[in-house]
Amino acid sequence: MKIEPIACELHDYIEIACMYGYLVKLTLTEHRSLEGKAIDVVTEQDKREFLVIDNGERQKIELSEIVEMETRTPGAKFQSIRFK
């Protein structure tokens, strides 16, 4: 399976969300959505990248599954980023 990385400028927004601990709403493929605090980005041995969020428990979301990320934190540096 070939890993398709997301564009660098989109990756930057994820890093900003983690750096500032933004509360985010993620719209994912298959019309799923999650909300939580952006914590970190991790890369597994197979080179897949995941956003770690905390919404009472820590969850890993593969970056390739994110369709849109909206910030819920007042005064955030961005409001909404569309990935697909």
RAZI-V626093 format. One line per field, one symbol per residue. psi: psi as a letter, one per 40 degrees, with the letter a starting at -180 (. if undefined). burial: 1 if it has 24 or more other ideal C-beta (glycine too) atoms within 12 Angstrom, else 0. A space follows every 10 residues. Layout:
psi: ???
burial: ???
This chain:
psi: hhhhiiiddd ddddddddde fihihhhiif fiiiiihhdi hihideehii hhihfdihih hhdeehdihh iehheieidh hhd.
burial: 0000010001 0011111100 0111110100 0001111110 1000000011 1110000011 1111111111 1000000000 1010
